[in-house]
Amino acid sequence: MADECIHGFDDGLCAICFPPKGPEPAQQPEPAARASRVPGRRPSAASLRTPAAKAPRAKTGAGALSAPPIDAGAVRIYHVTHLDNLARILGAGALVPDSAGAAPLVDLSAPAVREFRRARAVDGTDAVIADYVPFLLTPDALVWNAVREGTPDPRLTPEAVERPASDHVMLVSSVAAARGAATADGAVAVSEVDTALPGAELAVAWPAVERMLRLLAHEQETARLRTAEFLVRGEVPLERIALIAVGNERVRDRVRAALSAVGAKTRIAVYPPWFLPAED
């Protein structure tokens, strides 16, 4: 296993312990050497300076404008829940969808949102949204930021935005890990907006899911990434969770004790920025 920093990340992956380097100053070109003169001979205009190096031509066309392809399976996904709900998740050994009996002690979703998800069918499948475990596609998602800022949001219970954000935990996985070996249409789904909103369209066939994930993961799509939602049908086993992120050492110690009680080895990362209001 690679060395970890004090926040639980592998060396080089923590923005606190390993802040990104600033841009290096541009190097000044060295002055061109003057040509030597031969006595009794007048140099020609062309010999007064060394030949200038030819500048490389800028690449044009689609190849220069397109970014390297994004591996949709490597896209990170995030499930937020209150710390008091973690014991039930660990006891089940998985994240369980609402329709399969998930009964959080501390519910973040407003009752009307839960009822809507239980009733809304997922086109192209025999499922409803409540048959899926929901994930965010960024720790700066707008619905989570409402909790971080304590701002009322109709998708959340009033109590959800009154509690400290640091009382929550964030279970982090990837699209490929959460999807597992499932290949059927509807095994996973993705929407550009919260699926509880009227008119939200879901991609359910894997080629369409992959295409949308690549679009959302593009660096210029930050705004849409903050509203998007990723869904995994059925349970998501605990072994598919790469790490549990927490906001402080107090919560880390509680999570560590809960994991130890069930013999789980999931990594814990203390990363306060994910639990503070996002910077616009």
Buried (B, 14 or more C-beta within 10 A) or exposed (E): EEEBBEBBBBEEBBEEEEEEEEEEEEEEEEEEEEEEEEEEEEEEEEBEEEEEEEEEEEEEEEEEEEEEEBBBEEBBBBBBBBBBBBBBBBEBEBBBBBBBEBEBEBBBBBEEBBEBBEEBEBEBBEBBBBBBBBBBBBBBBBBBBBBBBEEEBEBBBEEBBEBEBBBBBBBBBBBEBBBBEEEEBBBBBBBBBBBBBEEBEBBBBBEBBBBBBBBBBEEEBEEBBBBBBBBBBBBBBBEBBBBBBBBBEEBBEBBBEBBEEEEBEBBBBBBBBBBEBBEE
